[in-house]
Amino acid sequence: MERIEFVFKALAHLAWSLLLEGILFMILGILVYLYPALIVILASVFFIFVGATLVMIGLKVKKYSKIKIDF
């Protein structure tokens, strides 16, 4: 039963992450349309955000995985 609760919690976090990323992409798309010169800045913010998200996901997988991963 504990594993099922963990799966539901993980899916809830994933759903919120996808929702926030979708909203962020829509806002960034509008900004790029209105101010094309900001594309470089917005792209760098995007890469930082995605990189931080991937690091957090990697740390969560390492924490809850039974497979030992050495960093």
ABEGO torsion letter per residue (X at the ends): XAAAAAAAAAAAAAAAAAAAAAAAAAAAAAAAAABAAAAAAAAAAAAAAAAAAAAAAAAAAAAABABBBBX
